[in-house]
Amino acid sequence: MRLKKLALTGLMAGLVLYAFGQKNMLDSLKVPEPKSFITHHEGHFNGKAIKYRAEAKETYLTDDKSEPVASFWSVSYLEENTGNPVNRPVVFIFNGGPGSASIWLHVGFLGPKRIVIDSDATQDDGAPPYPMVENKECLLDVADLVFIDPVGTGYSKAIGKGKDESFWGLKEDARSVAQFIRLWTTDHKRWMSPKFIAGESFGTTRAAAVSAELEKDGQDLALNGLILISQALDYAGSTSSHFNITSYFTYLPSMAATAWYHHQAGMGLPLEDFLHQARQFAYHTYLPGLYQGNLLKPADRNAIVDSLAYFTGLDTGYIRTSECRILVPRFQKELLRHEGKTIGRLDARFWGNEWDQAASEPTLGDASDYRTSSAFTAGFNQYLLNDLQVDMDRPYLTGNEAIYPKWNWKPLPKDTGWEPSYVNTAPDLGMAMRHNTALKVMVASGYFDLITPFFDAEYTFSRNGIPTDRIEFEYFYSGHMIYNHEPDRIKLVGLMHKFIEKP
């Protein structure tokens, strides 16, 4: 009898725990109202006084059952002293990663306020306070701006029955961003507005994929232009790894530019003249030699070794030991080893002092990252609190390292067979441009970018079915984040200004 009572008591306790667990699960699936913070401002941009409204808010994406599955965080800047905004251009803006929020383009380049870092790459950003100023070159005089944070970045996250991982993939990400753009366009009644996308790094990979996605799903949304900053459409040309012949070839001119900047090669020549030589060597001598491999004649091999030394500033013995195949991380360590300096990768103008001088690759990370990132993070968080009056219950994730190892790089669903290859969304862009003959593209590249080399942009856009007559190439004396060099920040925003206004 006592055993039965114990069993009954245990069963009841189990049912209570089960019900409690079910309630917690249901509570976690409840979707609160999306948060929205609206503020009004005035600024002076490109010589014009502009009144504008800032909308910092959550937008809920839904699944095929119309149930909310993701919250997209965005900050929109909308001019208020325009009579009819219908024909006013809109620029949708995001960074890359994957796993990066739009903070860098937001307060580094295109937002109404910007953080100021050392333009000449000679000083560390140090500790707060950091200078933050009105961005007098902000594009609000010609266009409304929408900064987007995909799921897992900023304040964006999966909600309800949604899961973060279902948005963490090449195609999944593009579909969700395309859905957000359509929702924003409808909510703001802007279907007739000229529309542009500005992306940086993986944000350019995304931009090409989104341009194709926007033509699908029975709701075609045509773009007027893409602004690709530090493009990364075909990863074969921006992945420095053993046995990837394409990367040895595409990175060589950027190594030459870097050696020129640090006075290790090309002395007495203008940079453009030196790079013209590097391009010719890369196409006509270096690439054929790489493909010949051990079949290369000794005299031809010696000539390539001497030429690589001429362009990179590296010792011929080191080049010969490397089999004429110089990986970028090794180049970062080797170029200024004699000075005890390790150069940056995002921006090779930067350098750091590392303890391990015998290492073959950088050991502290990227000098151009750790010497600038604190200023961006502090400045943006203070801007959210003070200017935009944002009050959220979670931290703003500028970068989410959890995303990358879980990212689905396949251009197909996870359960679909696929022969591995490098990511390439350039054909998506080619298809979108042929469907939409008004779609134009600006490609902006920094000479000292050792992540997404400028030569790879030329190589990528010469292939992949892309109509080259609608591509504008622009070059800058800077790195991956072009706007970190003040003269080039002003130059690039001026070119974007003209690009948006051009019929």
C-alpha positions in Angstrom: 0.0 0.0 0.0 2.8 2.3 1.0 4.6 1.5 -2.3 1.4 2.5 -4.2 1.2 5.8 -2.4 4.9 6.5 -3.1 4.3 5.6 -6.8 1.2 7.8 -7.0 3.1 10.7 -5.3 6.0 10.3 -7.7 3.6 10.3 -10.6 1.9 13.4 -9.5 5.3 15.2 -8.9 6.4 14.1 -12.4 3.2 15.5 -13.9 3.7 18.8 -12.0 7.3 19.0 -13.3 6.3 18.1 -16.8 3.5 20.8 -16.7 6.0 23.3 -15.3 8.5 22.4 -18.1 5.9 22.7 -20.7 4.8 26.1 -19.4 8.5 27.3 -19.5 8.8 26.1 -23.0 5.6 27.8 -24.1 6.7 31.0 -22.3 10.0 30.9 -24.2 8.0 30.7 -27.5 5.9 33.7 -26.7 6.7 36.6 -29.0 6.5 40.1 -27.4 5.7 43.2 -29.3 8.7 44.4 -31.4 10.5 47.3 -29.9 10.8 50.6 -31.6 12.7 53.8 -30.7 11.9 56.9 -32.8 14.0 60.1 -32.4 14.2 63.3 -34.4 17.4 65.1 -35.4 19.0 67.7 -37.5 22.4 67.7 -39.2 24.5 69.4 -41.8 25.5 67.0 -44.6 27.4 68.0 -47.7 26.5 71.6 -47.1 22.8 71.0 -46.5 20.8 71.3 -43.3 18.8 68.1 -43.1 16.0 67.2 -40.6 15.7 63.5 -40.2 13.9 60.8 -38.3 15.8 57.8 -36.8 14.0 54.5 -36.5 15.9 52.0 -34.4 13.6 49.0 -34.3 12.9 45.3 -34.5 11.1 43.9 -37.6 9.7 40.4 -37.3 10.2 37.9 -40.1 7.6 35.1 -40.5 7.7 31.6 -41.8 5.3 30.0 -44.4 2.7 29.8 -41.7 2.9 33.5 -40.9 4.4 32.8 -37.5 7.2 35.1 -36.3 10.6 33.3 -36.4 13.2 36.1 -36.4 13.7 39.6 -35.2 15.7 41.8 -37.5 17.3 44.9 -35.9 17.7 47.9 -38.2 18.4 51.6 -37.9 16.8 53.8 -40.6 17.5 57.4 -41.2 14.7 59.2 -43.1 14.7 62.8 -44.3 11.7 64.7 -42.9 11.8 67.9 -44.9 11.0 66.2 -48.2 7.6 66.7 -49.6 7.1 63.3 -51.2 9.6 60.5 -50.3 8.3 58.1 -52.9 11.0 58.9 -55.5 13.8 59.4 -52.9 16.6 56.8 -53.1 17.1 54.3 -50.3 20.4 52.6 -49.5 20.3 49.3 -47.5 23.6 48.8 -45.7 25.3 45.9 -44.0 28.7 44.6 -43.1 29.9 41.0 -43.4 31.6 38.3 -41.4 29.4 36.3 -41.5 28.8 37.3 -37.9 29.4 41.0 -38.1 26.9 43.7 -37.3 26.6 46.9 -39.4 28.5 48.9 -36.8 31.6 49.5 -38.9 29.8 51.1 -41.9 27.4 52.8 -39.5 29.7 54.8 -37.3 32.8 54.4 -39.3 31.5 55.7 -42.6 27.9 56.3 -43.6 25.9 57.2 -40.5 25.1 60.7 -39.3 27.9 60.5 -36.7 31.2 58.7 -37.0 34.1 57.6 -34.8 37.5 59.1 -35.5 40.6 56.9 -35.6 44.1 57.5 -36.7 44.0 57.9 -40.5 47.7 57.3 -41.0 47.7 53.9 -39.2 50.5 55.0 -36.8 48.7 55.1 -33.5 46.6 52.6 -31.5 43.0 53.6 -30.6 43.9 53.2 -26.9 41.3 53.5 -24.2 38.2 55.8 -24.0 37.1 58.4 -24.4 37.2 58.3 -28.2 36.4 61.2 -30.5 33.0 61.0 -32.2 31.9 63.8 -34.6 29.1 64.7 -36.9 29.6 63.0 -40.3 29.4 66.0 -42.6 29.7 63.6 -45.6 26.7 61.5 -44.7 24.6 60.6 -47.7 21.3 61.8 -46.1 21.3 64.8 -48.5 20.6 62.4 -51.4 19.2 59.2 -49.9 17.6 57.6 -46.9 19.8 55.0 -45.1 18.9 51.6 -43.6 21.5 49.8 -41.6 20.7 46.1 -41.2 21.9 43.5 -38.7 21.2 39.9 -39.8 20.2 37.2 -37.3 22.9 36.6 -34.7 24.4 40.1 -35.0 23.5 43.4 -33.3 20.2 42.9 -31.5 18.8 40.5 -34.2 17.9 36.9 -33.2 15.6 34.0 -33.8 12.2 34.2 -31.9 9.2 32.0 -31.3 9.8 28.6 -33.0 12.7 30.0 -35.1 16.3 28.8 -34.6 19.4 30.9 -35.2 21.0 28.2 -37.2 18.1 28.2 -39.7 19.3 31.7 -40.8 23.1 30.9 -40.7 23.9 29.9 -44.2 24.7 31.4 -47.6 21.2 31.0 -49.1 19.4 31.2 -45.8 21.0 34.5 -44.9 20.2 36.0 -48.4 16.6 34.9 -48.2 16.1 36.5 -44.8 17.7 39.8 -45.8 15.6 39.9 -49.0 12.5 39.3 -46.9 13.5 42.2 -44.6 14.1 44.5 -47.6 10.6 43.7 -49.0 9.0 44.2 -45.6 10.7 47.5 -45.0 9.8 48.7 -48.5 6.1 47.9 -48.0 6.0 49.3 -44.5 7.5 52.6 -45.6 5.5 52.7 -48.9 8.7 52.9 -51.0 8.3 50.5 -53.9 8.8 53.3 -56.4 12.0 54.6 -54.7 15.4 53.9 -56.4 17.0 51.2 -54.2 20.7 50.5 -53.6 22.6 48.0 -51.5 26.0 48.9 -49.9 27.9 45.9 -48.5 31.4 45.3 -47.2 33.5 42.1 -47.3 31.1 39.2 -46.8 28.4 41.8 -47.1 29.3 41.9 -50.8 28.9 38.1 -51.0 25.5 38.7 -49.4 24.7 41.6 -51.7 25.2 39.6 -54.8 23.1 36.7 -53.5 20.3 39.1 -52.2 20.2 40.8 -55.6 19.2 37.4 -57.1 16.9 36.5 -54.2 14.9 39.8 -54.7 13.9 38.6 -58.2 12.3 35.4 -56.8 9.3 34.4 -54.6 6.7 36.1 -56.8 7.5 39.6 -55.6 10.3 40.9 -57.8 12.1 43.9 -56.3 14.5 45.5 -58.8 17.6 47.2 -57.5 19.2 50.2 -59.1 22.7 49.6 -57.9 25.1 47.7 -55.7 28.1 49.4 -53.9 30.6 46.6 -53.1 33.3 47.7 -50.7 36.2 45.2 -50.5 34.4 42.7 -52.6 34.4 38.9 -51.8 32.3 37.2 -54.4 34.5 34.3 -55.5 36.4 32.9 -52.5 39.0 31.1 -54.6 40.6 34.5 -55.1 40.4 35.6 -51.4 41.4 32.4 -49.6 45.1 32.2 -49.0 45.8 28.5 -48.4 48.1 25.8 -49.6 47.4 24.4 -53.1 45.0 27.1 -54.0 46.7 28.4 -57.1 44.2 31.1 -57.7 45.1 32.8 -54.4 48.8 32.9 -55.0 48.0 34.8 -58.2 45.3 37.2 -56.9 47.2 38.2 -53.8 50.5 39.0 -55.5 49.7 42.6 -56.6 48.4 43.4 -53.1 51.7 42.1 -51.6 53.5 44.3 -54.1 51.4 47.3 -53.0 52.2 46.5 -49.3 55.9 46.2 -50.0 55.8 49.5 -51.8 54.0 51.2 -48.9 56.6 49.9 -46.3 59.5 50.9 -48.6 60.6 47.3 -49.3 59.9 47.3 -53.1 59.1 49.5 -56.0 61.1 52.5 -54.7 61.2 55.4 -57.1 58.0 54.3 -58.9 54.5 55.6 -58.5 52.3 52.9 -57.0 50.1 52.6 -60.0 53.1 52.0 -62.4 54.5 49.4 -60.0 51.2 47.6 -59.8 50.8 47.6 -63.6 54.1 45.7 -63.7 52.8 43.3 -61.0 49.6 42.7 -62.9 51.5 41.9 -66.1 53.8 39.5 -64.3 51.0 37.8 -62.5 49.0 37.1 -65.6 51.7 36.4 -68.2 54.5 34.8 -66.1 53.5 33.9 -62.6 50.2 32.1 -63.3 51.6 29.9 -66.1 54.5 29.1 -63.9 52.3 28.0 -61.0 50.3 25.7 -63.3 53.5 24.1 -64.6 54.7 23.3 -61.1 57.7 20.9 -61.2 57.7 20.9 -65.0 59.0 24.5 -64.9 62.5 24.7 -66.4 65.2 25.8 -63.9 66.0 29.0 -65.7 62.3 30.0 -65.8 62.0 29.1 -62.1 65.0 31.4 -61.2 63.4 34.2 -63.2 60.1 33.9 -61.3 62.0 33.8 -58.0 63.9 37.0 -58.9 60.6 38.7 -60.0 58.8 37.7 -56.8 61.7 39.2 -54.8 61.4 42.4 -56.9 57.7 42.7 -56.2 57.4 41.5 -52.6 60.7 42.7 -51.1 61.3 39.2 -49.7 64.6 37.4 -49.8 65.1 35.1 -52.8 66.2 32.3 -50.4 62.9 32.5 -48.6 60.9 32.6 -51.8 62.8 29.6 -53.1 62.1 27.7 -49.9 58.4 28.6 -50.2 58.3 27.1 -53.7 57.3 30.5 -55.1 54.0 30.1 -53.2 53.8 32.8 -50.5 50.8 32.5 -48.1 49.5 35.9 -46.8 49.9 35.1 -43.1 53.6 34.3 -43.7 54.0 37.5 -45.7 52.5 39.5 -42.8 55.3 38.1 -40.6 58.2 38.1 -43.0 58.0 41.4 -44.8 59.2 43.5 -41.8 60.7 40.7 -39.6 64.1 42.5 -39.7 62.4 45.5 -38.0 60.5 43.3 -35.5 57.1 44.3 -36.9 54.1 42.2 -38.0 51.8 43.9 -40.5 48.0 43.8 -40.4 45.8 41.9 -42.8 42.6 43.9 -43.0 44.9 46.9 -43.5 48.6 46.2 -44.2 49.4 49.8 -43.3 49.1 48.8 -39.6 51.7 46.9 -37.8 52.2 45.4 -34.3 55.1 44.4 -32.1 54.8 40.7 -31.2 56.7 38.8 -28.6 57.4 35.7 -30.7 59.7 37.0 -33.4 60.5 33.4 -34.6 56.9 32.6 -35.5 56.1 32.0 -39.2 52.7 33.7 -38.9 51.1 36.4 -36.7 50.5 35.4 -33.1 48.5 38.3 -31.6 45.8 38.4 -34.3 45.4 41.2 -36.8 47.1 44.5 -35.9 44.7 46.5 -38.0 41.8 45.0 -36.0 43.0 45.2 -32.4 44.3 48.7 -32.9 40.9 50.1 -34.0 38.0 47.9 -32.7 37.7 49.3 -29.2 36.9 52.7 -30.5 34.1 51.5 -32.8 32.5 49.4 -30.0 32.5 52.1 -27.4 31.4 54.8 -29.7 28.5 52.9 -31.2 27.2 51.7 -27.8 27.3 55.2 -26.4 25.6 56.5 -29.6 22.7 53.9 -29.2 22.1 55.1 -25.7 22.5 58.8 -26.0 21.4 59.7 -29.5 19.0 57.0 -30.5 17.7 56.4 -26.9 17.7 52.7 -27.4 16.8 50.6 -24.3 17.1 46.9 -25.0 17.3 43.9 -22.6 20.4 42.3 -24.2 23.9 43.5 -25.4 24.5 44.6 -29.0 26.7 42.0 -30.6 29.2 43.7 -32.9 30.6 40.3 -33.8 29.3 36.8 -33.1 32.0 34.2 -33.2 29.5 31.4 -32.7 28.1 31.9 -36.2 31.1 31.1 -38.3 31.6 27.4 -37.3 27.9 26.7 -37.7 27.5 28.5 -41.1 26.2 26.5 -44.0 28.3 27.6 -47.0 26.6 25.2 -49.4 24.5 27.0 -52.1 22.0 24.2 -51.5 19.9 22.9 -48.6 22.0 21.1 -45.9 20.5 17.7 -46.8 21.3 18.0 -50.5 24.4 16.4 -52.0 27.1 18.9 -53.1 30.7 18.5 -54.4 32.7 21.0 -52.3 34.1 24.1 -54.0 34.9 27.7 -53.1 31.9 29.9 -52.4 31.0 32.0 -55.4 28.0 34.4 -55.7 29.4 36.2 -58.7 27.1 34.1 -61.1 24.1 35.3 -59.0 25.1 38.9 -59.7 25.7 38.1 -63.4 22.2 36.6 -63.6 20.6 39.5 -61.7 22.3 42.1 -64.0 21.1 40.3 -67.1 17.5 40.1 -65.7 17.7 43.8 -64.7 19.5 45.7 -67.4 19.4 48.9 -65.3 21.4 47.4 -62.4 24.8 49.0 -62.1 27.7 48.1 -59.8 30.5 50.0 -58.1 33.5 48.0 -56.8 35.7 49.8 -54.3 39.0 48.2 -53.4 41.9 49.2 -51.1 45.4 48.6 -52.4 46.6 47.5 -48.9 43.8 45.0 -48.2 45.3 41.5 -47.6 41.9 39.9 -47.0 40.0 40.7 -50.2 42.7 41.7 -52.8 41.9 44.4 -55.4 43.3 42.1 -58.2 40.8 39.5 -57.3 38.0 42.0 -58.0 39.4 42.5 -61.5 39.7 38.7 -62.0 36.2 37.9 -60.6 34.4 40.6 -62.6 36.0 39.6 -65.9 34.2 36.2 -65.7 31.0 34.8 -64.2 28.6 36.1 -66.9 28.9 39.7 -65.5 28.2 42.5 -68.0 31.4 44.5 -67.5 30.0 47.7 -69.2 28.0 48.4 -66.0 30.9 47.9 -63.6 32.8 50.8 -62.1 36.2 50.0 -60.4 37.5 52.4 -57.9 40.9 52.1 -56.0 42.1 53.6 -52.8 45.3 54.0 -50.8 43.8 52.1 -47.9 42.9 48.7 -46.7 39.8 46.6 -46.2 37.9 49.3 -44.3 38.6 52.0 -46.9 37.1 54.7 -44.7 39.8 54.3 -42.0 42.0 56.4 -44.3 40.6 60.0 -44.2 41.4 61.1 -47.8 39.9 57.9 -49.1 36.8 58.1 -46.9 36.0 61.5 -48.4 36.8 60.2 -51.9 34.6 57.1 -51.6 31.6 58.9 -50.2 31.9 61.4 -53.0 31.9 58.6 -55.6 28.9 57.0 -53.9 27.1 60.3 -54.0 27.5 60.5 -57.8 26.7 56.8 -58.2 23.4 57.2 -56.5 22.4 60.4 -58.3 23.5 59.1 -61.7 20.4 58.3 -63.9 
